[in-house]
């Protein structure tokens, strides 16, 4: 059964303008693993950051809570499996809330081009 769906789209340049030279915001939004992944793509660096941010926004929309109950962006970690497929690994309060609500599966798809990045999330019980 579907618990929730969420989608988000963001301009890559907007993400660059917010993060470039702003280490405090980057730390607040992204995990060390995500930063490492994004920083190794010189051409796609800002696209990768934007896609991960979009995934986090889409996740919270699917969750339907906003930033309540102490949940934060850095507790949603976007990773890739061995074939490159993105997935979300929840941590902290987010993980606790998913368990409480009996959410079993998180579906994620992300995409980016030079100017835009988007994500779609489905939470399944």
HELIX and SHEET records of a PDB file:
HELIX    1   1 UNK A   12  UNK A   19  1                                   8    
HELIX    2   2 UNK A   23  UNK A   29  1                                   7    
HELIX    3   3 UNK A   32  UNK A   39  1                                   8    
HELIX    4   4 UNK A   45  UNK A   63  1                                  19    
HELIX    5   5 UNK A   73  UNK A   75  5                                   3    
HELIX    6   6 UNK A   92  UNK A  100  1                                   9    
SHEET    1   A 3 UNK A   2  UNK A  11  0                                        
SHEET    2   A 3 UNK A 116  UNK A 124 -1                                        
SHEET    3   A 3 UNK A 105  UNK A 112 -1                                        
SHEET    1   B 2 UNK A  76  UNK A  80  0                                        
SHEET    2   B 2 UNK A  86  UNK A  90 -1                                        
END                                                                             
